[in-house]
């Protein structure tokens, strides 16, 4: 039968057949689709083991920020100490953002740049190795260990030992490769013993500029028409794209995001994958806290004369300026780091370095780590009456989801409630409380999602 004959037959059948009745209203009484935001996901039986890694920028503008982090560190640890059972069984390590002139897309490092010890870069820099300086570690580890049972591998207090480790100075490479250093630090064989198979992983990044993880060290070549002056603005120019994509032009920018197809700077997605891979691809076991410049809008390129220079050059406008006891401090918009934090979802915390007092930042980051370990304090207020769903799953049966009902008359055995709890730091001072008649399974996870 020809195509024309087929169409004719179909038309005839249609004409001779009674019309279909009008379809009924689709579930006229069904509630509208509700969009919910995940607020908490935690292991029903909290994991007591935590590997905590600090990635600290040690470029020439960072001395004051390192001092502020060391002063605020006790408040971060205070958050972890408030976890049920006390501070986790902790491995704590510190690495530098200095990866020299090594790009991830080539086998050999590029030529040295600048003067070493004063912001210059060479070879693979500190290459993601754990740094402990003269920290009073009593064994051969390059990291600190603290056990809930009270044992530790260092003398003195945790805060004092961390302060020594975090004193990296301010002479490291001025092209900060925070994410490249992080990935290297997590690679098998780089830092033996630090990562434990069963532990959660929390990463904290401290910096005042955006990440500049290099693919091709040609980006560090001498001044030229294609590259422009040899300065950190190249990291923005070749590592970020905006709309319209005129990042090299003076003026405000919109819609800025990592430049995924850059020939010189690596996209952030592979670093997100590396973070998850360190914990077997399970995002529930990883958190990221970034203490960096404020995400000022709009992002703006301006002409600025560098110190000791005579010619104004294209520069990224600082997202903040503030005063410390060392003088004026600045920080730049962290477009790439903010994008990575977004990829982490509820397990990513972005907070500001733009203050001499980093106590609020330390609390924010500490709260994020608490949620990773198993804290049930709510990170934000829930509109009342609450429209929430609580689901329990198990690693051994990931396709099976058990809905936990709100506690109330006639609801017993397994139910939940949102309760006030003054011990929860920061608003809304509320906690998710689960009532059980039986202990949860060892591999059970609880997720709270609410309409906000």
C-alpha distance (Angstrom), angle and dihedral (degrees) to the residues before:
residue distance angle dihedral
X1 . . .
X2 3.81 . .
X3 3.78 123.4 .
X4 3.84 88.8 -110.1
X5 3.85 91.3 52.3
X6 3.81 90.5 48.2
X7 3.79 92.1 52.9
X8 3.82 90.7 47.5
X9 3.80 91.2 52.7
X10 3.75 92.6 49.7
X11 3.79 91.7 50.3
X12 3.83 90.8 50.4
X13 3.80 92.7 50.9
X14 3.77 89.9 48.4
X15 3.79 92.3 50.3
X16 3.84 93.6 49.6
X17 3.78 97.2 44.8
X18 3.80 121.6 84.5
X19 3.77 112.7 -109.8
X20 3.78 117.6 -97.4
X21 3.75 112.5 -101.3
X22 3.76 115.5 -103.0
X23 3.81 108.2 -84.5
X24 3.79 113.2 -107.8
X25 3.76 119.3 -112.1
X26 3.80 107.2 -82.0
X27 3.81 104.9 -108.6
X28 3.80 95.2 -37.2
X29 3.80 91.4 -166.2
X30 3.83 95.8 45.3
X31 3.81 113.8 118.3
X32 3.80 115.8 -111.4
X33 3.77 118.2 -97.3
X34 3.79 109.4 -82.3
X35 3.79 121.2 -146.4
X36 3.78 111.9 -145.7
X37 3.79 132.1 -171.9
X38 3.79 121.7 -141.0
X39 3.80 108.2 -118.9
X40 3.80 102.8 169.0
X41 3.77 137.9 17.0
X42 3.77 115.6 172.1
X43 3.77 141.5 153.7
X44 3.78 109.7 -95.8
X45 3.80 88.6 -136.5
X46 3.81 102.1 41.5
X47 3.80 118.8 -121.0
X48 3.82 106.4 -123.5
X49 3.83 95.3 -160.3
X50 3.82 122.4 89.1
X51 3.81 131.4 175.4
X52 3.82 106.5 -159.3
X53 3.81 118.2 -167.4
X54 3.81 125.1 -173.4
X55 3.81 118.2 -157.8
X56 3.81 104.6 -161.7
X57 3.78 124.9 -169.5
X58 3.82 108.0 -133.1
X59 3.82 98.8 -178.2
X60 3.83 120.2 131.5
X61 3.83 96.9 -84.4
X62 3.80 96.5 52.2
X63 3.80 108.1 80.6
X64 3.80 93.8 94.7
X65 3.82 92.8 46.3
X66 3.79 91.7 50.7
X67 3.81 89.4 51.0
X68 3.80 90.2 50.5
X69 3.80 92.6 49.2
X70 3.80 91.9 50.8
X71 3.82 90.6 50.2
X72 3.82 92.1 49.5
X73 3.81 96.6 42.2
X74 3.83 94.6 93.5
X75 3.82 89.1 61.1
X76 3.80 91.1 53.6
X77 3.80 90.1 51.0
X78 3.81 89.8 46.4
X79 3.81 88.1 62.5
X80 3.80 91.2 53.0
X81 3.81 91.4 45.7
X82 3.81 88.4 58.4
X83 3.81 92.0 63.5
X84 3.80 115.1 112.2
X85 3.80 103.2 -89.8
X86 3.81 93.9 23.4
X87 3.78 131.8 -100.2
X88 3.83 111.8 -4.0
X89 3.78 124.0 -108.3
X90 3.77 92.1 -85.1
X91 3.78 138.6 -152.0
X92 3.82 107.9 -176.8
X93 3.80 123.0 -172.7
X94 3.80 138.5 169.2
X95 3.81 129.6 -148.9
X96 3.80 134.3 176.5
X97 3.81 128.7 -119.2
X98 3.83 88.5 -131.2
X99 3.81 110.5 114.6
X100 3.80 94.7 155.3
X101 3.79 116.5 -143.1
X102 3.79 95.8 -36.6
X103 3.80 114.3 126.6
X104 3.79 121.9 -159.9
X105 3.80 92.5 -132.4
X106 3.83 96.2 58.7
X107 3.79 136.0 55.1
X108 3.81 98.9 -133.7
X109 3.79 131.5 49.4
X110 3.77 118.9 -112.7
X111 3.81 125.6 -115.2
X112 3.79 117.8 -64.3
X113 3.80 117.3 -89.2
X114 3.80 126.6 -151.2
X115 3.78 127.5 -23.2
X116 3.78 117.1 -39.3
X117 3.79 113.3 -119.9
X118 3.80 90.9 25.8
X119 3.79 100.8 68.1
X120 3.80 96.1 -63.7
X121 3.80 122.8 139.9
X122 3.80 131.0 -142.6
X123 3.80 139.6 166.5
X124 3.83 111.9 -31.5
X125 3.78 94.9 -28.7
X126 3.80 112.0 -147.0
X127 3.82 88.1 -22.3
X128 3.80 99.5 -145.7
X129 3.81 93.9 -63.5
X130 3.80 117.9 150.5
X131 3.80 110.1 -103.6
X132 3.79 121.9 -151.9
X133 3.84 104.6 160.3
X134 3.80 107.7 -171.9
X135 3.81 96.1 -23.0
X136 3.83 108.9 153.0
X137 3.82 95.7 -111.0
X138 3.79 111.7 162.8
X139 3.81 98.7 -154.8
X140 3.82 136.7 36.1
X141 3.83 95.4 -82.3
X142 3.80 119.2 121.2
X143 3.82 90.7 -148.4
X144 3.79 138.9 53.7
X145 3.80 122.6 -102.1
X146 3.79 127.0 -161.5
X147 3.81 123.1 179.2
X148 3.78 126.1 -160.1
X149 3.77 86.6 -128.2
X150 3.82 87.6 67.3
X151 3.80 102.3 -103.3
X152 3.81 121.7 128.1
X153 3.80 137.4 171.9
X154 3.81 97.8 -129.3
X155 3.76 139.6 58.9
X156 3.79 123.0 -115.1
X157 3.79 125.8 13.8
X158 3.78 128.6 -25.4
X159 3.81 91.1 -121.7
X160 3.81 92.6 53.0
X161 3.80 92.7 47.5
X162 3.81 91.5 48.0
X163 3.80 90.8 47.9
X164 3.80 89.6 58.4
X165 3.80 92.9 47.1
X166 3.81 93.5 46.9
X167 3.80 93.3 51.7
X168 3.80 93.9 97.5
X169 3.78 95.2 148.9
X170 3.77 125.8 -135.7
X171 3.80 105.2 -86.9
X172 3.80 100.4 93.3
X173 3.78 128.1 117.2
X174 3.80 112.7 -57.8
X175 3.81 91.2 -143.4
X176 3.80 96.8 75.3
X177 3.80 115.8 -150.6
X178 3.79 98.6 -173.8
X179 3.80 95.0 158.0
X180 3.79 95.9 42.0
X181 3.81 88.9 52.0
X182 3.80 91.0 47.7
X183 3.79 93.3 51.7
X184 3.78 90.9 47.2
X185 3.81 91.5 49.7
X186 3.81 91.0 53.6
X187 3.81 94.8 47.0
X188 3.78 117.1 113.2
X189 3.81 110.7 -92.1
X190 3.81 97.8 14.8
X191 3.80 98.5 98.7
X192 3.81 108.4 12.5
X193 3.78 116.3 -150.4
X194 3.80 97.5 9.6
X195 3.81 98.7 99.1
X196 3.79 115.3 57.6
X197 3.79 119.8 -158.6
X198 3.79 94.9 -130.2
X199 3.81 99.0 39.2
X200 3.78 129.7 99.6
X201 3.81 116.1 -117.1
X202 3.80 123.3 -134.4
X203 3.81 121.5 -178.5
X204 3.81 124.8 -166.0
X205 3.82 120.0 -168.7
X206 3.82 120.8 -162.9
X207 3.81 116.9 -169.8
X208 3.80 143.5 130.6
X209 3.83 96.2 -146.6
X210 3.77 135.2 49.2
X211 3.78 123.6 -91.8
X212 3.81 115.6 -84.8
X213 3.81 102.6 -173.2
X214 3.78 104.0 173.6
X215 3.78 127.5 -136.6
X216 3.79 96.8 178.6
X217 3.82 121.2 23.1
X218 3.80 87.9 -148.5
X219 3.81 83.7 91.1
X220 3.81 86.8 73.0
X221 3.79 92.6 57.0
X222 3.82 122.6 123.5
X223 3.78 122.1 -76.1
X224 3.78 112.8 -64.5
X225 3.78 139.9 154.3
X226 3.84 93.8 -100.3
X227 3.82 95.0 46.1
X228 3.78 103.8 28.8
X229 3.83 123.6 -150.0
X230 3.80 117.0 -11.9
X231 3.81 99.6 -104.0
X232 3.78 137.9 115.0
X233 3.82 91.1 -93.1
X234 3.80 84.4 84.5
X235 3.81 87.8 71.4
X236 3.80 90.2 61.2
X237 3.79 95.0 38.7
X238 3.81 94.5 53.4
X239 3.81 101.0 23.7
X240 3.81 100.5 49.4
X241 3.79 134.7 50.7
X242 3.78 126.5 -162.8
X243 3.80 137.7 -176.0
X244 2.96 112.7 -74.2
X245 3.79 90.0 26.1
X246 3.79 97.9 -126.8
X247 3.80 99.0 121.3
X248 3.80 92.7 150.9
X249 3.79 93.5 57.4
X250 3.80 123.9 90.4
X251 3.80 113.6 -105.9
X252 3.78 144.8 61.6
X253 3.80 119.7 -40.0
X254 3.80 131.0 -152.1
X255 3.78 135.9 -164.4
X256 3.79 93.1 19.6
X257 3.80 116.9 179.4
X258 3.82 138.6 152.4
X259 3.79 113.3 -63.2
X260 3.79 99.1 -119.4
X261 3.81 95.1 -171.1
X262 3.81 98.5 46.2
X263 3.79 116.4 142.5
X264 3.81 91.3 -150.5
X265 3.83 110.2 32.3
X266 3.81 124.1 50.7
X267 3.80 119.6 -121.6
X268 3.83 116.9 -112.1
X269 3.81 96.1 -122.6
X270 3.84 95.0 81.0
X271 3.80 89.3 53.8
X272 3.79 91.0 52.8
X273 3.80 87.8 51.5
X274 3.81 91.0 49.4
X275 3.80 91.2 52.2
X276 3.80 91.9 52.7
X277 3.81 92.7 42.1
X278 3.80 89.3 59.6
X279 3.82 86.5 66.8
X280 3.79 99.1 39.2
X281 3.80 93.4 -89.1
X282 3.82 92.9 -63.5
X283 3.84 109.5 136.6
X284 3.80 90.8 -167.0
X285 3.80 89.8 71.8
X286 3.82 98.8 52.4
X287 3.80 133.8 69.1
X288 3.80 133.0 179.4
X289 3.78 128.3 -156.7
X290 3.81 119.4 -173.5
X291 3.80 122.2 -166.8
X292 3.80 104.2 -170.2
X293 3.79 145.0 121.4
X294 3.77 119.4 -39.5
X295 3.79 113.7 -91.7
X296 3.79 92.8 -116.4
X297 3.80 118.5 -168.4
X298 2.88 125.4 -116.5
X299 3.79 101.0 32.8
X300 3.76 107.1 -142.8
X301 3.79 138.5 -162.4
X302 3.79 115.5 -148.8
X303 3.79 138.8 172.1
X304 3.79 110.8 -103.7
X305 3.78 132.4 172.0
X306 3.82 110.4 -129.5
X307 3.79 120.7 -132.0
X308 3.79 109.2 -78.6
X309 3.79 91.7 10.8
X310 3.77 132.8 112.5
X311 3.80 101.9 -158.2
X312 3.80 124.9 74.0
X313 3.80 110.3 -126.7
X314 3.80 132.9 -166.3
X315 3.80 106.1 -87.8
X316 3.78 137.7 170.1
X317 3.77 109.8 -105.8
X318 3.81 110.9 -116.5
X319 3.78 113.9 -106.4
X320 3.81 89.9 -145.1
X321 3.77 143.4 6.3
X322 3.80 123.2 -162.3
X323 3.79 140.6 158.1
X324 3.81 127.1 -106.3
X325 3.78 132.3 173.4
X326 3.81 86.5 -93.5
X327 3.80 92.5 55.0
X328 3.81 134.3 -102.8
X329 3.81 115.3 1.7
X330 3.78 127.9 -167.3
X331 3.80 139.2 -176.1
X332 3.80 133.6 -164.8
X333 3.82 130.9 -135.2
X334 3.84 109.6 -82.2
X335 3.82 99.5 -144.7
X336 3.80 96.3 159.2
X337 3.80 95.7 41.5
X338 3.80 90.6 48.2
X339 3.81 89.5 52.3
X340 3.80 91.3 52.8
X341 3.80 90.9 48.4
X342 3.80 89.1 52.9
X343 3.80 90.2 52.2
X344 3.81 87.6 57.3
X345 3.81 90.7 61.5
X346 3.80 114.5 -166.3
X347 3.82 88.8 -3.6
X348 3.79 93.3 63.9
X349 3.82 124.1 85.8
X350 3.81 122.0 -171.2
X351 3.80 115.2 -170.1
X352 3.78 137.4 163.2
X353 3.79 130.3 -90.8
X354 3.82 89.3 -170.9
X355 3.79 98.5 111.6
X356 3.77 136.5 66.0
X357 3.81 86.2 -130.7
X358 3.81 108.0 65.5
X359 3.81 93.9 177.1
X360 3.84 93.2 111.0
X361 3.81 90.0 48.7
X362 3.81 91.3 48.8
X363 3.81 90.9 51.1
X364 3.82 91.9 49.0
X365 3.79 92.0 50.4
X366 3.80 92.4 43.3
X367 3.79 90.8 52.3
X368 3.79 89.7 52.0
X369 3.80 90.9 52.8
X370 3.82 90.7 47.7
X371 3.80 90.0 57.3
X372 3.80 88.6 51.9
X373 3.78 93.0 51.6
X374 3.80 93.7 47.8
X375 3.80 109.7 -81.9
X376 3.81 112.9 153.2
X377 3.82 99.9 -158.0
X378 3.80 111.6 126.0
X379 3.82 114.9 -112.0
X380 3.81 93.1 -148.1
X381 3.79 142.0 12.3
X382 3.80 120.3 -83.4
X383 3.82 118.8 -140.1
X384 3.79 111.6 -113.5
X385 2.91 130.7 -90.0
X386 3.80 84.8 42.6
X387 3.80 118.2 -128.5
X388 3.78 100.3 -162.0
X389 3.78 140.7 145.8
X390 3.80 124.7 -153.0
X391 3.80 116.8 -160.9
X392 3.80 129.3 -175.2
X393 3.81 121.0 -157.6
X394 3.79 135.3 173.6
X395 3.78 129.9 -139.3
X396 3.80 89.2 -134.7
X397 3.83 91.4 56.4
X398 3.83 107.5 23.4
X399 3.81 93.2 167.6
X400 3.80 93.1 59.0
X401 3.81 114.1 85.3
X402 3.79 123.2 -172.9
X403 3.80 115.6 -158.3
X404 3.80 112.1 -143.4
X405 3.80 110.8 -147.3
X406 3.81 124.7 -140.8
X407 3.79 113.0 -94.4
X408 3.78 114.3 -104.1
X409 3.78 144.4 116.6
X410 3.77 109.8 -27.5
X411 3.81 93.4 9.8
X412 3.79 112.1 111.6
X413 3.75 141.8 145.4
X414 3.81 97.7 38.1
X415 3.81 122.4 21.4
X416 3.80 141.8 126.9
X417 3.77 139.0 -132.8
X418 3.80 135.9 -175.0
X419 3.81 104.3 -127.8
X420 3.79 134.4 -175.6
X421 3.79 113.3 -108.0
X422 3.79 121.4 176.7
X423 3.82 90.4 -164.7
X424 3.83 90.0 69.5
X425 3.80 104.0 98.4
X426 3.79 114.2 -129.7
X427 3.79 130.1 7.3
X428 2.96 135.5 -10.6
X429 3.85 93.1 26.9
X430 3.79 90.6 -151.8
X431 3.78 134.2 129.5
X432 3.79 137.3 -159.8
X433 3.82 106.2 -119.8
X434 3.81 120.1 -165.3
X435 3.81 119.2 -160.2
X436 3.81 114.3 -154.5
X437 3.76 136.4 178.7
X438 3.82 90.7 -161.9
X439 3.80 132.3 35.0
X440 3.83 114.8 -96.9
X441 3.78 120.7 -107.3
X442 3.80 116.3 -93.1
X443 3.83 90.8 -115.1
X444 3.82 97.2 44.5
X445 3.82 122.7 125.7
X446 3.81 128.7 -168.2
X447 3.82 124.6 -149.5
X448 3.81 125.4 -169.1
X449 3.82 116.9 -162.3
X450 3.80 124.1 176.0
X451 3.80 139.8 -178.5
X452 3.79 105.0 -111.9
